[in-house]
Amino acid sequence: MSTQNATAAAPTPRADFLSRLNVPRARSHNHRPVDDIARELRIGPVERFLLWLSKTDVYVLALSSHHTRLTLVSLGMMVMFTSLLAFCSGLYALLDALVARDSTGRWPIAILLASLYAFGILIIDREIVGSASMKSMPVRLIFALGIATAVSWPVKVKFFEGRVEMETRAMIEERNRDKQARINELKRTGEPERQDRRQQIQSRIAAFDKDIALLQAQIGKEAGIVRCDVRCQALRTQQQEVLVRRKAAEDELAVLSSPAALPANVQQEIAALEATINGQIEKCYDFLCKWEAMGRIKADPKLDYEVLSWFVFGFFMLLELVPMALKWSLGKTEYHYYIEARSNLNNQKIIAVNNVFMELMQHGPRAVLEVLPLQDAVLVQVADQ
């Protein structure tokens, strides 16, 4: 009878497993405050930020070598480098082609959008360098192709900036040939009469030049005999008057060559047509306009556009692939092996505990539900029913 009671009192393996779940355990090392570990490792604010960029687990870093720590800091620096490059290229592209130049909030809008773009690149590269596997490499390669294409285009526009402006002006002039022809026609209004007046004025200027030369010779002769007396001073005064009349003739000739010589209604029509053409040139700064200008440059056989284009694209493509290439070339350190091993161990623990609970549920579901950390009492109520 006592043997039977002892046997009944002995806990079964299933009951022993359930009772162990309720026993409080000492917390593992990764429950220590991160700040305490950072102070022990003497990690400064800058290094801690770089470690965050490389998605470093400070708890595991405490178990790694100093060389691994430097490697992880370098990965964080590469993430920061590509993010700053993305910010600069995005800011230039926004200011140059996407945000209107006459916009009051041009710089704040451009800085905000460029910051969002750079933050997106930072998050993506951080996930890549912080990943323990290489499965994300093909995705980053495809993403790098798109980024290099988008970033290299504004740089190519900057390289060909002068030529782009020339092509833009040429495009506008081609589209406004009728207006330009009308302007030239209006500028020739009254041209024969103005031409006659120009010839007359030029003849007067030539006569003035002769008089000035003659007076200068006489002044020199008088000054050579004696010092410049009353007669010499009179010659100089006469020379000065001729110079004033010559200057007035030059001003009159300049007026005849300027639009001011045209009638008022003609001047107004010319000003309106020129304002329309200049307005189109000033507004032609957007992406589509520059794309069209770059197409005209690309079609010019005299320019080595393709060589420069592929060079710029390849340069930014390599820059975008730096974090991925660096991670691939460095390989795994003990930090990554520890992370991978810990993850595999936790996965196996979860699977093992799940298998045990599934087995126990078949024999005593009520006992299992009592020890589970339920957030809702519905399952317990269902079990009671």
C-alpha positions as CSV (number, residue, x, y, z in Angstrom):
1,M,0.0,0.0,0.0
2,S,2.9,2.4,0.8
3,T,4.6,1.4,-2.4
4,Q,1.5,2.4,-4.4
5,N,1.2,5.7,-2.5
6,A,4.9,6.4,-3.2
7,T,4.4,5.6,-6.9
8,A,1.4,7.8,-7.1
9,A,3.2,10.6,-5.3
10,A,6.2,10.5,-7.7
11,P,5.9,13.2,-10.3
12,T,5.6,12.1,-13.9
13,P,8.0,13.6,-16.6
14,R,5.1,15.6,-18.0
15,A,4.2,17.1,-14.6
16,D,7.9,17.7,-13.9
17,F,8.2,19.7,-17.2
18,L,5.1,21.8,-16.4
19,S,6.3,22.5,-12.9
20,R,9.7,23.7,-14.1
21,L,8.0,26.3,-16.3
22,N,6.8,28.1,-13.1
23,V,10.2,28.1,-11.5
24,P,11.9,31.5,-11.8
25,R,15.3,31.4,-13.4
26,A,18.3,33.7,-13.4
27,R,18.2,36.1,-16.3
28,S,20.9,35.7,-19.0
29,H,23.7,38.2,-19.7
30,N,21.7,40.0,-22.4
31,H,19.4,41.4,-19.8
32,R,22.1,43.8,-18.6
33,P,21.7,47.4,-19.5
34,V,23.4,48.3,-22.8
35,D,24.9,51.4,-21.2
36,D,26.7,49.3,-18.6
37,I,28.3,47.2,-21.3
38,A,29.2,50.2,-23.4
39,R,31.0,51.8,-20.4
40,E,32.9,48.5,-19.7
41,L,34.0,48.3,-23.3
42,R,34.8,52.1,-23.4
43,I,32.6,52.7,-26.4
44,G,32.2,56.4,-27.1
45,P,29.2,58.1,-28.7
46,V,30.7,58.2,-32.2
47,E,31.7,54.5,-32.1
48,R,28.4,53.5,-30.7
49,F,26.6,55.3,-33.6
50,L,28.8,53.5,-36.1
51,L,28.1,50.2,-34.4
52,W,24.4,51.0,-34.6
53,L,24.9,51.6,-38.4
54,S,26.4,48.1,-38.7
55,K,23.5,46.7,-36.6
56,T,25.9,45.4,-34.0
57,D,24.6,43.5,-30.9
58,V,26.6,45.1,-28.1
59,Y,26.0,42.0,-25.9
60,V,27.7,39.8,-28.5
61,L,30.4,42.4,-29.1
62,A,31.5,42.0,-25.5
63,L,32.4,38.4,-26.3
64,S,34.3,39.2,-29.5
65,S,37.9,40.2,-30.2
66,H,39.1,43.8,-30.8
67,H,39.7,43.1,-34.5
68,T,36.1,42.1,-34.9
69,R,35.1,45.3,-33.2
70,L,37.1,47.4,-35.6
71,T,35.6,45.5,-38.6
72,L,32.1,46.2,-37.4
73,V,33.0,49.9,-36.9
74,S,34.3,50.0,-40.5
75,L,31.1,48.5,-41.8
76,G,29.2,51.3,-40.0
77,M,31.5,53.9,-41.6
78,M,30.7,52.5,-45.1
79,V,27.0,52.7,-44.4
80,M,27.4,56.3,-43.3
81,F,29.5,57.1,-46.5
82,T,26.9,55.7,-48.9
83,S,24.1,57.5,-47.0
84,L,26.0,60.9,-47.2
85,L,26.6,60.3,-50.9
86,A,22.9,59.6,-51.4
87,F,22.0,62.8,-49.6
88,C,24.4,64.9,-51.7
89,S,23.4,63.4,-55.0
90,G,19.7,63.5,-54.1
91,L,19.9,67.1,-53.0
92,Y,21.6,68.2,-56.2
93,A,19.1,66.3,-58.4
94,L,16.2,67.9,-56.5
95,L,17.6,71.4,-56.7
96,D,18.6,71.1,-60.4
97,A,15.6,69.4,-62.0
98,L,12.7,68.6,-59.6
99,V,12.1,71.6,-57.3
100,A,11.0,74.8,-59.0
101,R,13.8,77.4,-58.9
102,D,11.4,80.2,-58.0
103,S,9.8,78.2,-55.2
104,T,9.9,80.0,-51.8
105,G,10.6,76.7,-50.0
106,R,13.0,75.3,-52.5
107,W,15.9,74.5,-50.1
108,P,13.8,73.2,-47.2
109,I,11.8,70.9,-49.6
110,A,15.0,69.7,-51.3
111,I,16.7,69.0,-48.0
112,L,13.7,67.2,-46.6
113,L,13.3,64.9,-49.6
114,A,17.1,64.3,-49.9
115,S,17.2,63.4,-46.2
116,L,14.3,60.9,-46.6
117,Y,16.1,59.3,-49.6
118,A,19.4,59.1,-47.7
119,F,17.6,57.6,-44.7
120,G,16.1,54.9,-46.9
121,I,19.6,54.0,-48.3
122,L,20.9,53.9,-44.7
123,I,18.3,51.5,-43.5
124,I,18.7,49.2,-46.5
125,D,22.5,49.1,-46.2
126,R,22.3,48.7,-42.4
127,E,20.2,45.6,-42.9
128,I,22.6,44.2,-45.5
129,V,25.8,44.6,-43.4
130,G,24.0,43.5,-40.3
131,S,22.6,40.3,-41.8
132,A,24.4,37.1,-40.9
133,S,23.7,35.5,-44.3
134,M,24.5,36.5,-47.9
135,K,21.0,36.0,-49.2
136,S,20.3,39.7,-49.5
137,M,23.2,40.3,-51.9
138,P,21.2,39.8,-55.2
139,V,18.5,42.1,-54.0
140,R,21.0,44.8,-53.1
141,L,22.7,44.4,-56.6
142,I,19.4,45.1,-58.3
143,F,18.7,48.0,-56.1
144,A,22.2,49.4,-56.7
145,L,21.5,49.3,-60.5
146,G,18.5,51.5,-60.0
147,I,20.2,53.9,-57.6
148,A,23.3,54.3,-59.8
149,T,21.1,55.1,-62.7
150,A,19.1,57.7,-60.8
151,V,22.2,59.3,-59.1
152,S,24.5,59.3,-62.2
153,W,22.0,61.2,-64.3
154,P,22.2,64.6,-62.5
155,V,26.0,64.3,-62.4
156,K,26.1,63.8,-66.1
157,V,23.8,66.8,-66.5
158,K,26.3,68.8,-64.4
159,F,29.2,67.6,-66.5
160,F,27.5,68.8,-69.7
161,E,25.9,71.8,-68.0
162,G,27.2,74.4,-70.6
163,R,26.3,72.2,-73.5
164,V,22.8,71.4,-72.0
165,E,22.1,75.2,-71.8
166,M,23.2,75.6,-75.4
167,E,20.9,72.8,-76.5
168,T,18.1,74.1,-74.4
169,R,18.3,77.5,-76.0
170,A,18.6,76.0,-79.4
171,M,15.4,73.9,-78.8
172,I,13.5,77.0,-77.7
173,E,14.7,79.0,-80.7
174,E,13.7,76.2,-83.1
175,R,10.2,76.1,-81.6
176,N,9.9,79.9,-81.9
177,R,11.3,80.4,-85.4
178,D,8.2,82.3,-86.4
179,K,8.5,84.7,-83.5
180,Q,12.2,85.3,-84.1
181,A,11.5,85.9,-87.8
182,R,8.9,88.5,-86.8
183,I,11.3,90.2,-84.5
184,N,13.9,90.4,-87.2
185,E,11.3,91.8,-89.5
186,L,10.2,94.5,-87.0
187,K,13.8,95.5,-86.3
188,R,14.2,96.3,-90.0
189,T,11.3,98.7,-89.9
190,G,12.6,102.1,-91.4
191,E,16.0,100.6,-91.9
192,P,16.8,102.5,-95.2
193,E,16.2,105.9,-93.5
194,R,18.2,104.9,-90.5
195,Q,21.0,103.7,-92.7
196,D,21.2,107.1,-94.5
197,R,21.3,108.9,-91.2
198,R,24.1,106.5,-90.0
199,Q,26.2,107.4,-93.0
200,Q,25.6,111.1,-92.4
201,I,26.6,110.8,-88.8
202,Q,29.7,108.8,-89.7
203,S,30.7,111.4,-92.2
204,R,30.3,114.1,-89.5
205,I,32.4,112.0,-87.1
206,A,35.2,111.7,-89.7
207,A,35.1,115.5,-90.2
208,F,35.4,116.0,-86.5
209,D,38.4,113.7,-86.4
210,K,40.1,115.7,-89.0
211,D,39.4,119.0,-87.1
212,I,40.7,117.4,-83.9
213,A,43.9,116.3,-85.6
214,L,44.5,119.7,-87.1
215,L,43.9,121.5,-83.8
216,Q,46.2,119.1,-82.0
217,A,48.9,119.8,-84.6
218,Q,48.5,123.6,-84.2
219,I,48.5,123.3,-80.4
220,G,51.7,121.3,-80.5
221,K,53.3,123.9,-82.9
222,E,52.3,126.8,-80.6
223,A,53.5,125.1,-77.5
224,G,56.8,124.4,-79.2
225,I,57.6,128.0,-80.0
226,V,56.6,129.5,-76.6
227,R,54.7,128.3,-73.7
228,C,50.9,127.8,-74.2
229,D,49.7,131.5,-74.3
230,V,46.2,132.9,-75.1
231,R,46.2,131.6,-78.7
232,C,47.2,128.1,-77.6
233,Q,44.5,128.1,-74.9
234,A,41.9,129.1,-77.5
235,L,43.0,126.2,-79.7
236,R,42.6,123.8,-76.8
237,T,39.1,125.2,-76.0
238,Q,38.2,124.8,-79.7
239,Q,39.5,121.2,-79.6
240,Q,37.4,120.4,-76.6
241,E,34.3,121.8,-78.3
242,V,34.9,119.5,-81.3
243,L,35.4,116.5,-79.0
244,V,32.0,117.3,-77.3
245,R,30.3,117.5,-80.7
246,R,31.9,114.2,-81.8
247,K,30.7,112.5,-78.6
248,A,27.2,113.7,-79.3
249,A,27.4,112.3,-82.9
250,E,28.5,108.9,-81.5
251,D,25.6,108.9,-79.1
252,E,23.2,109.7,-81.9
253,L,24.7,106.8,-83.9
254,A,24.3,104.5,-81.0
255,V,20.6,105.5,-80.7
256,L,20.0,104.7,-84.3
257,S,21.5,101.2,-83.8
258,S,19.3,100.5,-80.7
259,P,15.7,99.5,-80.5
260,A,14.9,103.0,-79.2
261,A,15.1,104.3,-82.9
262,L,12.0,102.2,-83.7
263,P,8.4,103.4,-83.3
264,A,6.9,102.9,-79.9
265,N,4.3,100.3,-81.1
266,V,7.1,98.3,-82.9
267,Q,9.2,98.4,-79.7
268,Q,6.3,97.0,-77.6
269,E,5.7,94.1,-80.0
270,I,9.4,93.2,-80.1
271,A,9.6,93.3,-76.3
272,A,6.5,91.1,-76.0
273,L,7.9,88.5,-78.4
274,E,11.4,88.5,-76.8
275,A,9.8,88.2,-73.3
276,T,7.9,85.1,-74.5
277,I,11.0,83.4,-75.8
278,N,13.1,84.3,-72.7
279,G,10.3,83.1,-70.4
280,Q,10.4,79.7,-72.1
281,I,14.2,79.5,-71.7
282,E,14.0,80.4,-68.0
283,K,11.3,77.8,-67.4
284,C,13.0,75.0,-69.3
285,Y,14.9,73.6,-66.3
286,D,12.8,70.6,-65.4
287,F,13.6,66.9,-65.9
288,L,11.9,66.5,-69.2
289,C,13.6,69.5,-70.8
290,K,17.0,68.4,-69.7
291,W,16.3,64.9,-70.8
292,E,15.5,66.2,-74.3
293,A,18.7,68.3,-74.3
294,M,20.7,65.3,-73.2
295,G,19.2,63.3,-76.0
296,R,20.3,65.9,-78.5
297,I,23.8,65.8,-77.0
298,K,23.9,62.0,-77.1
299,A,22.9,62.0,-80.8
300,D,25.8,64.3,-81.7
301,P,28.5,62.0,-83.2
302,K,31.3,64.6,-82.4
303,L,30.9,64.1,-78.6
304,D,32.1,61.1,-76.6
305,Y,28.9,61.1,-74.6
306,E,28.7,57.3,-74.2
307,V,32.2,57.0,-72.7
308,L,31.5,59.6,-70.0
309,S,28.0,58.3,-69.4
310,W,29.2,54.7,-68.7
311,F,32.1,56.0,-66.6
312,V,29.9,58.0,-64.3
313,F,27.3,55.2,-64.1
314,G,30.1,52.6,-63.3
315,F,31.6,54.9,-60.6
316,F,28.3,55.3,-58.7
317,M,27.5,51.7,-59.2
318,L,30.7,50.7,-57.5
319,L,30.1,53.2,-54.7
320,E,26.6,51.7,-54.1
321,L,28.1,48.2,-54.0
322,V,30.9,49.1,-51.5
323,P,29.0,47.9,-48.3
324,M,27.9,44.7,-50.0
325,A,31.4,44.0,-51.5
326,L,33.1,44.8,-48.2
327,K,30.8,42.5,-46.3
328,W,31.3,39.7,-48.9
329,S,35.1,40.1,-48.9
330,L,35.5,40.2,-45.1
331,G,33.5,37.1,-44.6
332,K,32.3,35.9,-41.2
333,T,33.9,36.7,-37.9
334,E,33.3,35.1,-34.5
335,Y,30.7,37.8,-34.0
336,H,28.7,36.5,-36.9
337,Y,29.2,32.8,-36.0
338,Y,28.0,33.5,-32.5
339,I,24.9,35.4,-33.8
340,E,24.1,32.5,-36.2
341,A,24.7,29.8,-33.6
342,R,22.6,31.6,-31.0
343,S,19.8,32.1,-33.5
344,N,19.9,28.4,-34.5
345,L,19.9,27.4,-30.9
346,N,16.9,29.5,-30.1
347,N,15.1,28.2,-33.1
348,Q,15.7,24.6,-32.0
349,K,14.6,25.4,-28.4
350,I,11.4,26.9,-29.7
351,I,10.7,23.8,-31.9
352,A,11.6,21.4,-29.0
353,V,9.3,23.2,-26.5
354,N,6.5,23.3,-29.1
355,N,6.8,19.5,-29.7
356,V,6.7,18.9,-25.9
357,F,3.6,21.1,-25.5
358,M,1.9,19.4,-28.4
359,E,2.5,16.0,-26.8
360,L,1.3,17.2,-23.4
361,M,-1.8,18.8,-24.9
362,Q,-2.9,15.4,-26.1
363,H,-2.9,14.0,-22.5
364,G,-3.8,16.9,-20.3
365,P,-4.7,20.2,-22.1
366,R,-6.0,21.7,-18.9
367,A,-2.7,21.3,-17.1
368,V,-0.8,22.9,-20.0
369,L,-3.1,25.9,-20.3
370,E,-2.6,26.7,-16.6
371,V,1.1,27.3,-17.0
372,L,1.1,29.1,-20.4
373,P,1.5,32.9,-20.3
374,L,-1.9,33.5,-21.8
375,Q,-2.9,37.1,-22.6
376,D,-6.5,36.2,-22.8
377,A,-8.7,33.9,-20.7
378,V,-10.7,32.6,-23.6
379,L,-8.7,29.4,-24.1
380,V,-9.1,28.6,-20.4
381,Q,-12.9,29.1,-20.6
382,V,-13.0,26.9,-23.7
383,A,-11.0,24.2,-21.8
384,D,-13.4,24.4,-18.9
385,Q,-16.3,23.7,-21.2
